[in-house]
Amino acid sequence: MPSDEDLTVPQEITLSTPWFKAVAAYMNKACEEEIKEFMLLRAEYQDPRKTLKEGAAVTACGVKFLQGLKKSCQAETKKFANCIDHGSKELFISKCHKEQSFLDKCVEEHLGLERPELGYFSKLHVHESAVPKPVAVERDYKAEAAKILKELPPDYHLKREYKKFQEWRINPFSDSMT
């Protein structure tokens, strides 16, 4: 298991949903290379422990972007996020196009980022990584789990909150509903 030191980043990103919805497209565009590298390696390694460094790079990029946005376009971002928050209970952006246009203009002017067109992040993007592709290794998940369980202290309490299928299954046609 990774140590606590491996899992810590200098600064976490803590945004409420309306604020995140207001800045997500710009942040994704600003940190696109870091995100692509992280997602590619995450899929190739199939072990999240091996991509902690890349995940920390994504977080650092996001923090850097948000700091620049705060310096340049804080008022516009606040108006857009508040509109999202108070515009509908589902937090739809559709009622906030005017506020969005002011933020789009500010971000383009001060940070040099254009809002990606609708559907941009759904399209196929090819990413050329500098990291060589790892050699495919068949993992024995049961052996890995057994090894980790053996490393736990003897007094470590493991929860047994699962039930066998027959224990929780209900047969509506039987007399007893147990």
C-alpha positions as CSV (number, residue, x, y, z in Angstrom):
1,M,0.0,0.0,0.0
2,P,1.2,3.5,-0.7
3,S,2.4,5.5,2.3
4,D,0.6,8.6,3.5
5,E,3.5,10.7,2.1
6,D,2.8,9.2,-1.3
7,L,-0.9,10.1,-1.1
8,T,-0.5,13.7,0.0
9,V,-0.5,16.6,-2.4
10,P,0.6,20.2,-1.5
11,Q,-2.9,21.5,-2.0
12,E,-6.3,19.8,-2.6
13,I,-9.0,21.2,-4.9
14,T,-12.1,21.9,-2.9
15,L,-14.9,23.4,-5.0
16,S,-18.6,23.2,-4.6
17,T,-20.6,21.8,-7.5
18,P,-21.7,25.1,-8.9
19,W,-18.2,26.5,-8.9
20,F,-16.8,23.3,-10.4
21,K,-19.4,23.4,-13.1
22,A,-18.6,27.0,-13.9
23,V,-14.8,26.3,-14.3
24,A,-14.6,22.6,-15.4
25,A,-14.4,23.2,-19.1
26,Y,-11.6,25.7,-18.8
27,M,-9.7,23.7,-16.2
28,N,-9.9,20.6,-18.4
29,K,-8.7,22.5,-21.4
30,A,-5.8,24.1,-19.4
31,C,-4.7,20.7,-17.9
32,E,-5.5,18.6,-20.9
33,E,-2.0,17.1,-21.4
34,E,-1.7,16.2,-17.7
35,I,-5.1,14.6,-17.7
36,K,-4.5,12.6,-20.8
37,E,-1.2,11.4,-19.5
38,F,-2.8,10.3,-16.2
39,M,-5.7,8.6,-17.8
40,L,-3.5,6.8,-20.4
41,L,-1.1,5.5,-17.7
42,R,-4.0,4.6,-15.4
43,A,-5.5,2.4,-18.1
44,E,-2.2,0.9,-19.1
45,Y,-0.9,0.1,-15.6
46,Q,-4.3,-1.0,-14.2
47,D,-3.0,-0.2,-10.8
48,P,-3.8,3.2,-9.3
49,R,-0.7,3.1,-7.1
50,K,1.6,3.4,-10.1
51,T,0.0,6.7,-11.2
52,L,0.1,8.7,-8.0
53,K,2.7,11.0,-9.4
54,E,0.7,11.7,-12.5
55,G,-2.5,12.3,-10.4
56,A,-0.6,14.8,-8.3
57,A,0.5,16.6,-11.5
58,V,-3.2,16.9,-12.5
59,T,-4.1,18.3,-9.1
60,A,-1.1,20.7,-9.2
61,C,-2.2,21.9,-12.7
62,G,-5.8,22.4,-11.5
63,V,-4.6,24.4,-8.5
64,K,-2.3,26.6,-10.7
65,F,-5.2,27.2,-13.1
66,L,-7.6,28.1,-10.3
67,Q,-5.1,30.6,-8.9
68,G,-4.7,32.3,-12.3
69,L,-8.5,32.4,-12.7
70,K,-8.9,33.9,-9.2
71,K,-6.4,36.6,-10.0
72,S,-7.9,37.5,-13.4
73,C,-11.6,36.6,-13.5
74,Q,-12.9,36.1,-9.9
75,A,-15.9,38.4,-10.2
76,E,-17.1,36.8,-13.5
77,T,-16.6,33.3,-12.1
78,K,-18.5,34.2,-9.0
79,K,-21.5,35.6,-11.0
80,F,-21.5,32.5,-13.2
81,A,-21.3,30.0,-10.3
82,N,-24.0,31.9,-8.3
83,C,-26.2,31.8,-11.4
84,I,-25.7,28.1,-11.7
85,D,-26.4,27.7,-8.0
86,H,-29.6,29.7,-7.9
87,G,-30.8,29.3,-11.5
88,S,-32.3,25.9,-11.0
89,K,-32.5,23.1,-8.4
90,E,-30.7,20.8,-10.9
91,L,-27.8,23.2,-11.3
92,F,-28.4,23.6,-15.0
93,I,-26.2,26.0,-16.9
94,S,-28.8,26.8,-19.6
95,K,-30.2,29.7,-17.6
96,C,-26.8,31.4,-17.3
97,H,-25.6,32.0,-20.8
98,K,-25.2,35.7,-20.2
99,E,-22.9,35.2,-17.2
100,Q,-21.1,32.4,-19.1
101,S,-20.3,34.8,-22.0
102,F,-18.7,37.3,-19.6
103,L,-16.6,34.5,-18.1
104,D,-15.7,33.2,-21.6
105,K,-14.5,36.7,-22.6
106,C,-12.5,37.2,-19.4
107,V,-10.8,33.8,-19.6
108,E,-10.0,34.2,-23.3
109,E,-8.6,37.7,-22.7
110,H,-6.6,37.0,-19.5
111,L,-5.7,33.4,-19.6
112,G,-5.7,32.7,-23.4
113,L,-8.2,29.8,-23.2
114,E,-11.2,29.4,-25.3
115,R,-14.2,27.4,-24.0
116,P,-14.1,24.1,-26.0
117,E,-17.0,23.6,-28.3
118,L,-19.9,21.4,-27.2
119,G,-18.9,17.7,-27.4
120,Y,-15.1,18.4,-27.5
121,F,-14.4,16.1,-24.5
122,S,-16.6,13.3,-26.0
123,K,-14.4,13.1,-29.2
124,L,-11.6,10.7,-29.7
125,H,-8.2,12.3,-28.8
126,V,-4.9,10.7,-29.5
127,H,-2.2,11.3,-26.9
128,E,1.5,10.6,-27.5
129,S,3.1,9.8,-24.3
130,A,6.8,10.1,-23.5
131,V,6.5,7.2,-21.1
132,P,7.1,3.8,-22.8
133,K,4.1,1.4,-22.8
134,P,4.4,-1.0,-19.9
135,V,4.8,-4.7,-20.5
136,A,1.5,-6.4,-20.0
137,V,1.6,-8.5,-16.8
138,E,-1.2,-10.8,-15.7
139,R,-2.1,-10.0,-12.1
140,D,-3.2,-12.5,-9.6
141,Y,-5.6,-10.4,-7.6
142,K,-6.4,-13.1,-5.1
143,A,-2.7,-13.6,-4.3
144,E,-2.3,-9.8,-3.9
145,A,-5.2,-9.6,-1.6
146,A,-4.0,-12.6,0.5
147,K,-0.5,-10.9,0.8
148,I,-2.0,-7.7,2.0
149,L,-4.3,-9.5,4.4
150,K,-1.3,-11.3,5.9
151,E,0.5,-8.0,6.4
152,L,-2.3,-6.6,8.5
153,P,-1.8,-6.7,12.3
154,P,-3.4,-9.7,14.0
155,D,-5.9,-7.4,15.9
156,Y,-7.1,-5.6,12.7
157,H,-10.8,-5.9,12.5
158,L,-12.1,-7.0,9.1
159,K,-15.8,-6.2,8.4
160,R,-18.0,-9.0,7.2
161,E,-21.0,-7.0,6.0
162,Y,-21.7,-9.2,3.0
163,K,-24.3,-11.9,2.8
164,K,-24.5,-14.8,0.5
165,F,-26.9,-14.6,-2.4
166,Q,-29.4,-17.0,-0.9
167,E,-29.4,-15.0,2.4
168,W,-30.6,-11.7,0.9
169,R,-32.7,-13.0,-2.0
170,I,-36.4,-12.7,-1.6
171,N,-38.8,-15.1,-3.3
172,P,-42.1,-13.4,-3.7
173,F,-43.8,-16.7,-4.3
174,S,-42.8,-18.4,-1.0
175,D,-44.8,-18.2,2.2
176,S,-41.9,-16.8,4.3
177,M,-40.2,-13.6,3.2
178,T,-36.9,-14.3,4.8
